[in-house]
Amino acid sequence: MNLTEKIKAKIREVKDFPKDGIQFKDITPLLKDPVLCADITDELMHQTIKLKPDAIACLESRGFWFGMLIAQRLQIPFIPIRKLGKLPYETDKYSYSLEYGTATMEVHTDAFKKGQRILIHDDLLATGGTASAAAELIKMQGASVCGFIFLIELSFLNGKENIKKYCPDVVSLVGY
Amino acid sequence: MNLTEKIKAKIREVKDFPKDGIQFKDITPLLKDPVLCADITDELMHQTIKLKPDAIACLESRGFWFGMLIAQRLQIPFIPIRKLGKLPYETDKYSYSLEYGTATMEVHTDAFKKGQRILIHDDLLATGGTASAAAELIKMQGASVCGFIFLIELSFLNGKENIKKYCPDVVSLVGY
């Protein structure tokens, strides 16, 4: 099996989570396989080192799992981007529309430096709403997005179309 | 500076977060220092390898940051223990009392195997309530706790006293 097949074999489909009609991609079985996790980290590193990131911004919470591994492999800072109310220090905020209502993402005001090239990471790309919010926060602090990196992409939701205006380099290891 | 001093120098104290009277230890400045993160991971690995863990259970969300790094360094499975409603598959649940009300932690029903030795990790040990909940979930599945590992311990809250009944091996790199 190649890496994509190995990853797909470990992803568990959970029906109707977090709500009816959604077929959730559960990557927790994959986290129980340390050799596969090492292979995934290697591949994510190889695909992103050429983007020359100065730091990696990772999205709460599933984006934290491989985020620190990539940050360490590239020896760059790890910046958490979190849901409203979770970060303790002063934050910049960005709100975006969901199907019903809005969501707000936050980052510490001293997270990025002007001119830095930032890689955005999450476990899964769906519509791209959260990744776009992350990109807006990065722009707000005078840094730029040098790439997006996901384990999984739900291609039928066209997330890539929504985020490529921030940066055309969008990497994912597994597509559905 | 030794490692403890280096860590303390990077921890930001934030007043009145998440509520009045709490002096929050913000480790996000430390995550921006990849060399220090590597040194911390080395130290956590050296202090836990002798406990011979079969897997590491990490507490949402700040426990995810170093959790995956330790799991990879020891080449063992990473098991997330999360707040109620975050894990997609069937779960075991454990509720515990807080100052006001209760909190519930969950783990997937297939997280641990009977007889496994499990290391519990979080960024910070306060009263030990969440770490105890994690220990109860591990026992519920027929596994045992082989150690606790924290970056920070708030010694004045006596958390160590509350968790050592599960296992006397409690490691922390920085104390207050």
Interface residues (C-beta under 8 A of the other chain):
Chain A: R12 V14 F17 P18 F24 D26 T28 L31 K32 D33 P34 V35 C37 A38 T41 A55 E60 S61 F64 W65 F66 M68 L69 A71 Q72 L74 Q75 I76 P77 F78 I79 P80 R82 G85 K86 L87 P88 Y89 H108 A111
Chain B: R12 V14 F17 P18 F24 D26 T28 L31 K32 D33 P34 V35 C37 A38 T41 A55 E60 S61 F64 W65 F66 M68 L69 A71 Q72 L74 Q75 I76 P77 F78 I79 P80 R82 G85 K86 L87 P88 Y89 H108 A111
